[in-house]
Amino acid sequence: MTPRPVLLASALLLAACGGASGDMADTTLVTVPDTTEVPAATWAEIAPPIVEGETDPVVVEGDVLNDGYYWASVSSVSGSGELVFKVTQVRFGTACEEWAATMGGTVECMNDYGVQVDPTALVSLAADAEISVATPGGPGTNYTIDAPTLIALVDGTVVSPLPDYVWTSFPFVIVVEGSVVTSAHQFWVP
C-alpha cells in the first residue's frame, strides 16, 4: 500500500503566519493512506496519516466549509446514529513554534504540535468515506473500517475483533469535499 502525498498551497496559511519566502517551506505536506487499494474488508492494516507543517485553516463561506485537509475530533449525535466532526487546524514542528510565537505565549506546542481551536466548523461523514483508526499502543498502525463501524465504535456498541485494538478518541486528519468528510484517518497522539 502506497500513501498518497498531497501538496497543499499555503498562501492562506502564510498570510495567517505573516510571510512567504516562495520555497518548499511554504508548502504543507499531508499524506493520507491510499485506501483505494484496500480490500473492502474491515480491519485491514494500513499506514497512518502524516502531517508535516500544518493542515488547512478553517474557512467557512456562507454555511459551507471550504474543501481541504483538516484536523478534527469526532462525536456521536445523540440518538441519531450519525457522527459529526469538529474541524480545527493543527500545526506541527516549526510551523507550530512560529504560530505560538505570534500568539504572545498564549499557546504551546506540547508534544511538537498545537491545535488552533478557533475558528471551528462541524461537518458530517459521507457514507462511503475512506476511514482508518489508530492503534492505541503507539504510532505506526492504522486499520481500515467503514462508516457504520466507526459510528458503532464511537457509540460503544461494537468491539474490535483485533486483540491490539480498542476505541480511543484520537483526533483525525480529514478531507472535506463538498461539505462532507470523504476521508478520515485517525492520528495517534501521546
Secondary structure, 3 states (H helix, E strand, C coil): CCCEEEEEECHHHHHHHCCCCCCHHHEEEEEECCHHHCCCCCCCEECCCEEECECCCCCEECCEECCEEEEEEEEEECCCCEEEEEEEEEEEHHHHHHHHHHCCCCCCCHHHEEEEEEEEEEEEEEEEEEEEEECCCCCCCEEEECHHHHHHHHHCCCCCCCCCCCCCCCCEEEEEECCEEEEEEECCCC
